[in-house]
């Protein structure tokens, strides 16, 4: 039952899109006690931590990718890859 729900492009896209955002928010709450989210992002833009934080936000997506690959949920994998490529391209562009 769970396989049918998760082995879709839409489910993979939802997981691939929301996981980095949730992870980034968790890191924001963990690393910061006084700044607002907007101030935190602004400070990241001025420091060298920006790329590191974004890369750490993507690591749970790779874990989900590994689980989907191990279970051979190919349609879910396609869904995970699309937003992941978009995030990686955004990180590369923001680095320049």
FENBEL-V171154 format. One record per residue. N is the residue number from 0. OMEGA is omega in whole degrees, 0 to 359 (none if undefined). Layout:
BEGIN
n/omega
N/OMEGA
N/OMEGA
END
This chain:
BEGIN
n/omega
0/180
1/180
2/180
3/181
4/184
5/182
6/175
7/179
8/181
9/179
10/177
11/179
12/178
13/178
14/181
15/180
16/187
17/184
18/178
19/180
20/178
21/179
22/178
23/180
24/177
25/178
26/176
27/180
28/183
29/184
30/190
31/178
32/188
33/185
34/170
35/180
36/179
37/178
38/179
39/179
40/178
41/178
42/177
43/181
44/183
45/183
46/178
47/182
48/186
49/183
50/179
51/180
52/180
53/178
54/177
55/177
56/181
57/184
58/177
59/176
60/178
61/175
62/177
63/177
64/179
65/178
66/180
67/179
68/181
69/181
70/179
71/175
72/188
73/180
74/176
75/177
76/178
77/179
78/179
79/184
80/185
81/179
82/179
83/176
84/179
85/178
86/181
87/178
88/179
89/178
90/180
91/180
92/181
93/179
94/182
95/none
END
